[in-house]
Amino acid sequence: MKFLLSDAQDYVTDRAVGEYQCTTGYPTLIADFDCIGGARQKYNVQLQNCSDVLNAAIAKGGNVCP
C-alpha cells in the first residue's frame, strides 16, 4: 500500500482536531459561542481590511508573515 503526503497531513489534522474537540476545544466553543458566532458581523470592516492587506502582499510576492 502506498501512502501519500496528503494521507499523513489528513491523519495529523484529524488527530489534532479530535484531541482539541475532546479536551479544551468544546468548553471554549460553548463559553465563547456568541463572540465567535458574531465576530464576522461585528468586526466585518477590520476583517475585510486585513484580508485586503494580505491579498495585496501576496500579489506583490512579498513576505506575508510579519
TORTIPA-807836 format. One line per 5 residues: their letters; for each residue y, z, x of C-alpha. Coordinates in Angstrom, 2 decimals. Layout:
N
A = Y:Z:X | ... $
END
This chain:
66
MKFLL = 0.00:0.00:0.00 | 3.37:-1.00:1.39 | 6.36:1.26:0.83 | 9.90:0.01:0.72 | 13.02:1.83:1.89 $
SDAQD = 14.15:1.94:-1.73 | 10.96:3.90:-2.58 | 11.96:6.62:-0.14 | 15.52:6.65:-1.44 | 14.29:6.87:-5.03 $
YVTDR = 11.98:9.75:-4.13 | 14.70:11.72:-2.34 | 17.15:11.12:-5.18 | 14.63:12.14:-7.84 | 13.72:15.28:-5.92 $
AVGEY = 17.34:16.29:-5.31 | 18.30:15.69:-8.94 | 15.24:17.55:-10.18 | 15.89:20.53:-7.93 | 19.57:20.63:-8.91 $
QCTTG = 18.83:20.35:-12.62 | 16.24:23.12:-12.43 | 18.40:25.51:-10.36 | 22.20:25.69:-10.23 | 22.96:22.42:-12.00 $
YPTLI = 22.11:23.32:-15.56 | 24.14:26.57:-15.77 | 27.08:24.86:-14.05 | 26.97:21.99:-16.54 | 26.83:24.36:-19.50 $
ADFDC = 29.62:26.60:-18.16 | 31.93:23.66:-17.38 | 30.85:21.22:-20.08 | 34.24:20.92:-21.79 | 36.04:20.46:-18.48 $
IGGAR = 33.55:17.86:-17.22 | 33.48:16.04:-20.56 | 37.26:15.85:-20.84 | 38.08:15.01:-17.23 | 38.24:11.24:-17.79 $
QKYNV = 40.71:11.65:-20.64 | 42.77:14.48:-19.17 | 43.07:13.00:-15.66 | 42.93:9.30:-16.50 | 46.13:8.40:-14.61 $
QLQNC = 45.10:10.27:-11.46 | 41.57:8.83:-11.54 | 42.91:5.30:-12.00 | 45.35:5.74:-9.11 | 42.54:6.99:-6.89 $
SDVLN = 40.37:4.04:-7.89 | 43.20:1.57:-7.22 | 43.85:3.03:-3.75 | 40.13:2.90:-2.92 | 39.79:-0.70:-4.11 $
AAIAK = 42.84:-1.75:-2.09 | 41.41:-0.12:1.05 | 38.05:-1.82:0.51 | 39.74:-5.19:0.00 | 41.60:-4.77:3.32 $
GGNVC = 38.38:-3.94:5.09 | 39.79:-0.69:6.40 | 38.29:2.76:6.70 | 37.90:4.06:3.16 | 36.74:7.51:4.28 $
P = 39.70:9.58:5.41 $
END
